Amino acid sequence: MRAATLAFAGIAAFGLFEAASAATIPVKAAVAQVLLERAFERSVATHQPVKPWPWADMAPVARISIPRLGLREVALDTGSGQALAFGPTFLPTAAAPGAPGTAVAAAHRDTHFRGLGEAKIGDTVIVEGLDGRSTKYRVDSLQVTRWDRFAVSSDRSTARLALVTCYPFGAVTHGPLRYVVQATKI
């Protein structure tokens, strides 16, 4: 009987630990966006990237908005997995937002890009830069693809934007699929 009680207590403690660990991700993402929003405003005022906290290894570079969805997220200047915990990141190997070519921003499906599945063809995406200027894009493609089949076009005749997140939405395990919202500068 005592062994069963101890086993039950151990399993319950493990379950509580796992639940608390899972809950920290959305809380961390929400708190980080408040700090990133402040750093973004300071960055726009100074036209220089300002770190959101002293030990940060990234800084805000833009704000991505999809007004119809109520999505408004500060994006970071690095594509590292660690930075993704705090907000969307622009991939450094892709084009800069607003420049000819395709800028690529990635974020988690369960935090910063959780509403991306509601995007529709024709939606407006706004990317505000540190220079205070906004670039508007119109969504023209929604697709699901394997991570290893997603490729950025080498076409540099127009400015495009790809917003990428894991798929399916609501899944609790990692998978090979990505949801890609593509838009063209208007």
C-alpha positions in Angstrom: 0.0 0.0 0.0 2.8 2.4 0.9 4.6 1.7 -2.4 1.4 2.4 -4.3 0.9 5.7 -2.5 4.5 6.7 -3.2 4.2 5.7 -6.8 1.0 7.8 -7.1 2.6 10.8 -5.4 5.6 10.5 -7.7 3.5 10.4 -10.8 1.3 13.3 -9.6 4.4 15.4 -8.9 5.8 14.6 -12.3 2.5 15.5 -13.9 2.4 18.8 -12.1 6.0 19.6 -13.1 5.2 18.9 -16.8 2.1 21.0 -16.7 4.0 23.9 -15.0 6.8 23.6 -17.6 4.3 23.7 -20.5 2.5 26.7 -19.0 5.8 28.7 -18.9 6.1 28.9 -22.6 3.0 31.0 -23.3 3.7 33.1 -20.2 7.3 33.7 -21.3 6.1 34.6 -24.8 3.6 37.1 -23.5 6.0 38.8 -21.1 8.7 38.9 -23.7 6.4 40.7 -26.2 5.7 43.5 -23.6 9.5 44.0 -23.2 10.0 43.7 -26.9 7.3 46.2 -27.6 9.1 48.7 -25.4 12.4 48.0 -27.0 10.9 48.3 -30.4 9.5 51.8 -29.6 12.9 52.9 -28.3 14.6 51.4 -31.4 12.2 53.4 -33.7 13.0 56.6 -31.7 16.7 56.1 -31.9 16.8 54.3 -35.3 19.1 51.7 -33.6 18.3 48.2 -32.4 17.8 48.3 -28.6 18.0 45.0 -26.7 14.8 44.2 -24.7 16.9 43.2 -21.6 20.6 43.6 -20.9 21.6 39.9 -21.5 19.6 39.5 -24.7 21.4 38.2 -27.8 18.8 39.6 -30.1 17.0 42.9 -30.7 13.7 43.9 -32.3 13.9 44.7 -36.0 10.2 45.1 -37.0 6.6 44.8 -36.0 4.4 42.4 -38.0 0.6 43.1 -38.0 -2.3 41.4 -39.7 -5.1 43.9 -38.7 -8.0 41.6 -39.5 -6.7 38.9 -37.2 -5.6 41.3 -34.4 -2.1 39.8 -34.8 0.6 42.3 -33.8 4.0 40.9 -32.9 7.5 42.4 -32.5 9.9 40.4 -34.7 13.6 39.8 -33.9 16.8 40.0 -35.9 17.9 36.5 -35.5 16.5 33.2 -36.6 17.8 31.1 -33.7 15.6 28.6 -32.0 16.2 30.4 -28.7 14.9 33.7 -30.1 11.7 32.0 -31.3 10.7 31.5 -27.7 10.3 35.3 -27.5 8.8 36.3 -30.8 8.9 35.9 -34.6 12.3 36.0 -36.1 13.4 37.1 -39.6 15.7 34.6 -41.2 19.0 36.4 -41.8 19.7 34.5 -45.1 16.5 35.8 -46.7 15.7 39.3 -48.1 15.1 42.1 -45.7 11.5 43.2 -45.2 10.4 45.5 -48.0 13.5 44.8 -50.2 13.3 42.9 -53.5 13.2 39.1 -52.8 11.4 37.2 -50.1 11.7 38.1 -46.4 10.9 35.1 -44.2 9.6 35.4 -40.7 9.1 32.3 -38.5 7.3 31.9 -35.2 5.7 29.2 -33.1 2.2 28.0 -33.9 1.1 28.0 -30.3 2.2 31.5 -29.3 3.1 34.3 -31.7 1.6 32.9 -34.9 -1.2 30.9 -33.4 -3.8 33.0 -35.3 -2.0 32.5 -38.7 -4.3 29.6 -39.6 -7.2 32.1 -39.9 -5.4 34.2 -42.6 -7.2 34.6 -45.9 -6.2 35.4 -49.4 -6.4 39.2 -49.7 -5.5 40.0 -46.0 -3.1 42.9 -45.5 0.1 42.3 -43.6 2.0 45.3 -42.3 5.7 45.3 -41.4 6.9 48.3 -39.6 10.7 48.9 -39.6 13.0 50.6 -37.2 13.1 53.6 -39.6 9.4 54.2 -38.8 8.2 53.2 -42.2 5.6 50.6 -42.9 5.5 48.1 -45.8 2.2 46.7 -46.7 1.7 43.2 -48.3 -1.3 41.4 -49.6 -1.7 37.7 -48.8 -1.8 35.8 -52.1 -1.0 32.2 -51.1 -1.7 29.8 -48.2 0.0 26.5 -48.2 1.0 23.5 -46.1 4.4 22.0 -47.0 7.0 19.8 -45.5 9.8 21.7 -43.8 12.4 20.3 -46.2 10.3 21.3 -49.3 9.9 24.9 -48.4 12.2 27.0 -50.5 12.5 30.8 -50.9 12.2 31.9 -54.5 15.3 33.4 -56.0 13.1 35.9 -57.9 14.2 39.4 -56.8 11.8 41.3 -59.1 9.3 42.0 -56.3 9.3 42.3 -52.5 7.5 39.3 -51.0 6.9 38.1 -47.4 6.6 34.5 -46.1 5.2 33.9 -42.6 6.0 30.4 -41.6 4.9 28.3 -38.6 4.5 24.6 -37.7 1.4 22.7 -38.8 -1.1 21.5 -37.8 -2.3 24.2 -35.4 -3.1 22.8 -32.0 -0.8 19.8 -32.3 1.2 18.9 -29.2 4.1 17.1 -31.0 6.7 18.3 -33.5 6.1 17.3 -37.1 7.5 17.9 -40.5 4.7 20.2 -41.8 4.8 24.0 -42.1 2.0 26.4 -42.7 3.2 29.2 -45.1 1.4 32.5 -45.7 2.9 34.2 -48.7 2.2 37.9 -49.5 3.4 40.4 -52.1 4.2 44.0 -51.4 1.5 46.5 -52.4 
